[in-house]
Amino acid sequence: MYSIIVVPPPTTEDENQPNQPVQHRLAPGERLGFGRSVSDNDLAIVHDGVSRRAGEITAQGAFWILSNLSREQTYVVENPEGAGEHIKVGPGRLDAPIPFEFSRIVLPAAGDLLAIEVWAPRHDYLSSEGGLDGATTAPAFSVDRTKRYFAVLAALCEPRLRGEPHAALPTVDQVVDRLRPNWPAASRTSVQWNIDYLAVKLRLKPGPETADTGPRLNGKKESLVSLALRFDLVREDDLFVLRESAPGRVTR
């Protein structure tokens, strides 16, 4: 079963390699080497400022580890939802554990900053003691109510949770305006990114269990809201995440 999705930076789109995959999917224990050398890496980053063998990503179930094979460059792994939260992985550091659910590896490259996105949407849960023997039932959906993707989902669901079951869904711009009191840096790009992530996380698009990227999903917002309301992923009580300075909310 795949647990990690790696999205290369745009510079990896080499005209001489038209069939290079848009995403790389790793099962636990699988490794993905990246760097400038096309022959020595699974993910070639064609840029003069990137080391021939720059690093290696290894899937470890619900998280992943990063090895920095560069002799001089420090890599920064950012949490896009962390308001600046990041981890520095120094030159030569091996097997640094990365705890973020989705991350951005920033590679300094001769004046450029190249970003590799890594998604780790798999969640593992502790089995209850004293229960029945045998395999446990896997959760249908797992969401973290402290994450910004949940605030985006709540904003999309809000009109229908306010007693208007057939209300038109808010536009991306309206979602941005709704989230700005608690998320000043919200933008069309960041909101759309979270909507795309939700489509994978909630399995409306093929996720970590398949290497097939699937067809284009039309009506993505409508599908997300329909699924969320049908299975009570977002309830009216959850709309507190949209209040300005909501008490107890983790704004990371």
Secondary structure, DSSP 4 states (H G I P E B T S, - for coil): ---EEEE--GGG--TT-TT--S-EEE-TT-EEEEES-TTT-SEE---TTS-TT-EEEEEETTEEEEEE--SSPPEEEE-TTSTT-EEEE-TT---EEE--SEEEEEEEETTEEEEEEEE------PPPTT--SSPPPPPS----TTSHHHHHHHHHHHHHHTT-TTPPPPPHHHHHHHHTTT-TT--HHHHHHHHHHHHHHTTSS--TT-S---S--SSHHHHHHHHHHHTTSS-GGGGGGGSTT-TT----
